[in-house]
Structure formats: structure tokens, C-alpha cells
Amino acid sequence: MANIQIRVNDELKSKADMFFTSLGLDTSTAIRIFLTAAIENNGLPFEVKHRGASEALMQAVSDSRARTNLNVPYDTAEEAVSAMLDD
């Protein structure tokens, strides 16, 4: 039988152990289940993707690029920082 060693921070390990215990598993068994599912799916057994930005954030980015709907348009970063410090 082969061994796999990985390093994770203490908090992640503790939370994973508690979570898998609540499912009646130990962490080693959960990892074996993951590996088996990956092989059976010929890939990761779940979707991997970036979290989408909120519509409000995307609108704010679009507005800032178009220089619209801004409280005060600034010509330089220094002017913007100075205005923030004045508040």
C-alpha cells in the first residue's frame, strides 16, 4: 500500500477532521473517496471555477473605466488620495 503525505495548516486539518467525523469518516477515508471519485469521473468530482463578481462590482468597474457615475472625477491618483484624506 502507498502513502501520500500532504501539508496543510493546523486549522484546516482540525476543521476537516471535525467535518469528516460528523459524516462518520476519518480524513484518510474522505481523501480515498475523493481520489476514487476523481478516477471514476476522469477529472475532479466537482466543478472548479472562479467565483463571479457581483453585478454591483462589475458596474462599478465599468463606470470607473468609462469615468461615469463618479462622485468626482480625478485626473490623477494623487488627487483622489488627497480627496480621501480630506474626508
NORURQUI-V719088 format. One record per pair of residues at least 6 apart in sequence whose ideal C-beta (glycine too) atoms are under 6 Angstrom apart, sorted by the first residue. I is the first residue (numbers start at 1). J is the second residue. If there is no record, write none. Layout:
BEGIN
I|J + I|J
END
This chain:
BEGIN
16|27 + 17|27 + 20|27 + 20|30 + 37|45 + 38|44 + 38|45 + 63|69 + 67|73 + 74|80
END
